[in-house]
Amino acid sequence: MNNKVKLQHYVSKVYLKNFSIENKGKFYLKCFDKQTEEVFPVNIEKIAYDKEFYDSLDEDQITEKFLRDIETEFGKTIGDLILKKNLDGLGKDKFESIAKFVSIQMLRTKETRLIFKQASQQFLEKFNEELSEKLRKEVEDSMEKESLRKTHRKLILEDYEIFEDIIKKMKWILI
């Protein structure tokens, strides 16, 4: 049995579900088309994803597994929070679950990947003439799709804790 995930969401369905309307077991968001100015429903399965965004079908899909585990824990936590309607008594593990989810959600978007690419482009624009051929090639290669994907995965899998720690230190209020 093949459990590989082809359509990988950069906004978690667990998160989207909490803003959706259920209809016959499926969850829909209202979307606004800026060009036509029309509002229409869209299934959360069919929004905020790309094919093989984090992991290709040829890989072990470590990123997808990591995100699935975090989303599963967050789904339980957010369910508890919605029922309780306050942060009191939520517990340290639940706070950590929320902080981890929020930090990773900030990092996992298409915009994060675009920022990596734009930073490399700006670096080349500013320093192109002073760069060695080898460094110029490395920077150019860093803007390729697969290189951006690898950098993005590393940020999600290894560096998210920096952001998680910042979020945990913030004062939290529920409104």
C-alpha positions in Angstrom: 0.0 0.0 0.0 1.3 3.4 -1.0 0.9 6.1 1.7 2.8 8.8 -0.1 1.2 12.2 -0.1 1.2 14.0 -3.4 -0.9 17.0 -2.6 0.8 18.7 0.3 -0.9 21.6 2.1 1.1 24.6 3.2 -1.8 25.7 5.3 -2.9 22.8 7.5 -6.4 21.3 6.9 -6.7 21.0 10.7 -6.4 24.7 11.0 -8.6 25.5 8.0 -11.3 23.1 9.3 -11.9 25.5 12.3 -13.0 28.3 9.9 -15.1 26.1 7.7 -18.7 25.1 7.3 -19.4 21.4 7.2 -21.7 20.0 4.5 -22.2 16.2 4.1 -19.0 15.4 5.9 -16.9 17.8 3.8 -15.6 21.1 5.0 -15.8 24.3 3.0 -14.5 27.8 3.3 -15.9 30.9 1.6 -13.5 32.3 -0.8 -13.5 35.7 -2.5 -12.2 36.1 -6.1 -10.6 39.5 -6.3 -11.0 39.8 -10.0 -14.7 38.8 -10.3 -15.5 40.0 -6.8 -17.5 36.8 -6.3 -17.8 34.7 -3.2 -17.9 30.9 -3.5 -17.4 27.8 -1.4 -14.2 25.7 -1.7 -13.5 22.4 -0.1 -10.5 22.7 2.3 -9.0 19.6 0.6 -8.7 21.7 -2.6 -7.0 24.9 -1.2 -3.6 25.9 0.0 -1.6 23.0 -1.4 0.9 22.2 -4.1 2.0 18.9 -5.6 5.0 17.5 -3.7 5.6 20.9 -2.0 7.8 19.5 0.8 8.6 15.9 -0.2 8.6 14.2 -3.6 7.0 10.9 -4.1 10.4 9.3 -4.4 11.4 10.4 -0.9 10.5 9.0 2.6 8.3 12.1 3.1 9.9 12.9 6.4 8.4 16.5 6.3 4.9 15.3 5.7 5.1 12.8 8.5 6.5 15.5 10.8 3.7 17.9 9.9 1.0 15.2 10.3 2.2 14.4 13.8 2.2 18.1 14.8 -1.2 18.6 13.2 -2.7 15.6 15.0 -1.6 17.0 18.4 -2.7 20.5 17.5 -6.1 19.2 16.4 -6.7 17.7 19.9 -5.4 20.9 21.6 -7.4 23.3 19.6 -10.5 21.1 20.1 -9.9 21.4 23.9 -9.4 25.1 23.7 -12.6 25.6 21.7 -14.6 23.6 24.3 -13.0 25.4 27.3 -13.1 28.8 25.7 -10.2 30.0 28.0 -6.5 29.3 28.5 -6.8 28.5 32.2 -5.9 24.9 33.0 -4.8 24.2 29.4 -1.5 22.7 30.6 2.1 23.2 29.6 1.9 20.5 26.9 -1.0 22.1 25.2 0.7 25.5 25.2 3.7 23.8 23.7 1.5 22.1 21.1 0.0 25.5 20.0 3.4 27.3 20.0 5.0 24.5 17.9 2.0 24.5 15.4 2.0 28.3 15.1 5.8 28.5 14.6 5.7 25.8 11.9 2.6 27.3 10.2 4.5 30.6 9.9 7.4 28.8 8.2 5.7 26.3 6.0 4.0 28.7 3.5 4.8 29.5 -0.1 5.7 33.0 1.0 8.6 31.7 3.1 10.0 29.9 0.0 9.6 33.1 -2.0 11.5 35.0 0.6 14.4 32.6 0.3 14.5 33.1 -3.5 14.1 36.9 -3.3 17.0 37.1 -0.8 19.3 35.2 -3.1 18.1 37.4 -6.1 18.8 40.6 -4.1 22.2 39.3 -3.0 23.1 38.6 -6.6 21.9 42.0 -7.7 23.9 43.8 -5.1 27.2 41.8 -5.1 27.2 40.0 -8.5 30.3 41.8 -9.8 32.3 41.0 -6.6 31.4 37.3 -6.4 33.7 34.5 -7.5 32.3 32.3 -10.2 31.9 29.5 -7.8 29.9 31.6 -5.2 27.8 33.1 -8.0 26.9 29.6 -9.2 26.1 28.5 -5.6 23.7 31.4 -5.1 22.1 30.8 -8.5 21.7 27.2 -7.7 20.1 28.1 -4.4 17.2 29.6 -6.3 16.3 26.4 -8.1 13.1 24.6 -7.1 14.8 21.6 -5.5 17.3 23.6 -3.6 14.5 25.9 -2.3 12.5 22.9 -1.2 15.5 21.4 0.7 16.2 24.7 2.4 12.6 25.1 3.3 12.4 21.5 4.7 15.5 22.2 6.9 13.9 25.3 8.3 10.7 23.4 9.1 12.3 20.3 10.5 15.3 21.7 12.3 15.0 25.4 12.9 11.4 25.9 13.9 12.3 25.7 17.6 13.8 29.2 17.5 10.4 30.6 16.6 8.6 28.2 18.9 10.6 29.5 21.9 9.8 33.1 21.0 6.1 32.3 20.8 6.2 30.5 24.1 7.7 33.6 25.8 4.9 35.8 24.6 1.9 36.8 26.7 -1.1 34.9 25.4 -4.7 36.1 25.6 -7.8 34.5 24.2 -10.5 36.8 22.7 
